[in-house]
Every structure is written in structure tokens, then in C-alpha cells.
Amino acid sequence: MARTGENRHGLLRYTDDTQMAMDTAHSILTAKHLDQSHLAQTFANSYRWSRGYGPSAAKLLRGIRSGKHWQTVNCAQFKEGSFGNGAAMRAPIVALCFPHDIDQIKTAVVQSAEITHAHTLGIEGATLIAIATALSLTHTPPLALVDRLIAETQHDEFKAKLLVCRSLIAIEHPIPLAMLKQRLGNGITATQSCVTAIYFALQYRAQPFDAMLAHIIQLGGDTDTIAAMAGAIWGASHGDSPLSDKCEQIEDAGYILQLADALYAFAHPS
């Protein structure tokens, strides 16, 4: 939140992580499925530099807003596409839309991710975060959850970090943050942040949200995105009750809660 501060009403402003998560929810709910063109335009229409977007994402979204098709700009900055964590930060929304079908989650995550983060590492990071969110909804034990992620991963770098994550969670108490930074990372790339977020969410599952958030902030680096990913996974295990008082401090809280209710109805049709 430090990058964006408060609005004129004294409410905390959210960063690009929350904005793009809201965009993903709005688009899926409006189109009744994941429509890539609709989602890309929604991202572009909501873009505001003050939210803390990265330079490459900002350039891409400005291009879409100017009329370019997302498929012509998503690899313009990087030949193979971005491998940042921008797709992963919004991936929990996909899990909430299709919570009962991991295969459908994986397909939808690819569709969502490749608009802005077409690199296979960016897509895999998003996939891991989405699956972790879905499994947390059913209270899958932490070690079993990581084992499932290890089975799903296709890249050696992610697999190595997930194995480290598993060993750290098995210790059953948080390790020094300097060691965590060295072993899992705290950067803006998917490989330097996604498994870090998974570690925090699972290691602090039985602890208050504030304890997890405080340690993410102390870790430093890309704190808002790591917190967004970890917070989504943690929240999938706990629901909204522990966070209800915090929602009142954030701008657009009413709209965010409406989206949450609509997502639940979408995923659980009567």
C-alpha cells in the first residue's frame, strides 16, 4: 500500500495486483467465461499508472487501449513474453471461478496469463498460485498441497524451489527472513516470488493474517504482490471473517465484496 497511499477520503488505495484481480473477476462474470479479448480490454480500460504497474505492463496496456490487439503486443517487450509475477497475482480469481476442476483452472490460467505474461515461467507461476488457492479452499494439508504442486510443475527452477518450500514448511516454524530471501527470493519474477508466497500462506495458515503480512513486509522486495498472492491462498483457507474489519479501510470495499459474492454464485450455481 505504501506506493499508492490513501485517497482523499482517507481510505487505503490498492495497487495493480488488486485492480487486475478485480478486472479478471468482472470480465469473467460479464462474459460468463474467460474471454481473452474482453479481459484484455478490461485490463486496458482500468489501467492507471498510479496503481504501481510495472513499466512493461504499462506499455502493453497502453498499446491495447490505443487499439492494438493483445496478441500483437504481449511479446513486444520480451521475445518470449514476460516472466514476471503479474499473471500470478490475479490467478486466485480463476481458482475461485472454477474451484472444483483443476484441469479447467489450468486452462483458464493460461488464457488469462498469456495476455500479459506469455512466457512459460510466468504462466507456470500463475498456475501454481491458482492450484494452491483451489486446494486451500478444501483445507488440503500444507505438505500434501506442496506435493501436488511439485507433481504439477514443468520447470526445474520451480520444482527446486517447491522442494525447498516443502522442507521449510516441515520445520513447522518460520525461518529467518534473510535465509528465506536467499532460498526462495522476493523479486518481481515469477520464480522469485510465487513459491515465496506459497510458503508464507502455508507456514502462517494457523496464524493471524497480520502476522503473515508483517513478515512479508519485513522480507522486502515485491511486497505488495507477494502479499497479494499469499493473502489469497491464506484467505481461501479462512474465508472473509478474519478480514472484515480490514475491508472497511480500503477504497471500493463495497464493490470488492459484491464481486466476491458474485464469484461465489458463479462457481456454485443453484
C-alpha positions, 0 to 999 in steps of 0.5 A: 500500500505504501506506493499508492497511499490513501485517497482523499477520503482517507481510505487505503488505495490498492495497487495493480495486483488488486485492480487486475484481480478485480478486472479478471473477476468482472470480465469473467462474470460479464462474459460468463467465461474467460474471454481473452479479448474482453479481459484484455480490454478490461485490463486496458480500460482500468489501467492507471499508472498510479496503481504501481504497474510495472513499466512493461505492463504499462506499455502493453496496456497502453498499446491495447487501449490505443487499439492494438490487439493483445496478441500483437503486443504481449511479446513486444517487450520480451521475445518470449513474453514476460516472466514476471509475477503479474499473471500470478497475482490475479490467478486466485480469481480463476481458482475461485471461478472454477474451484472444483476442476483443476484441469479447467483452472489450468486452462483458464490460467493460461488464457488469462496469463498469456495476455500479459505474461506469455512466457512459460515461467510466468504462466507456470507461476500463475498456475501454481498460485491458482492450484494452491488457492483451489486446494486451500479452499478444501483445507488440503494439508500444507505438505500434501498441497506442496506435493501436488504442486511439485507433481504439477510443475514443468520447470526445474527452477520451480520444482527446486524451489517447491522442494525447498518450500516443502522442507521449510514448511516441515520445520513447522516454524518460520525461518529467518527472513534473510535465509528465506530471501536467499532460498526462495527470493522476493523479486518481481519474477515469477520464480522469485516470488510465487513459491515465496508466497506459497510458503508464507500462506502455508507456514502462517495458515494457523496464524493471524493474517497480520502476522503473515503480512508483517513478515512479508513486509519485513522480507522486502522486495515485491511486497505488495504482490507477494502479499497479494498472492499469499493473502489469497491462498491464506484467505481461501483457507479462512474465508472473509471473517478474519478480514472484515474489519480490514475491508472497511479501510480500503477504497471500493470495499463495497464493490470488492465484496459484491464481486466476491459474492458474485464469484461465489454464485458463479462457481456454485450455481443453484 
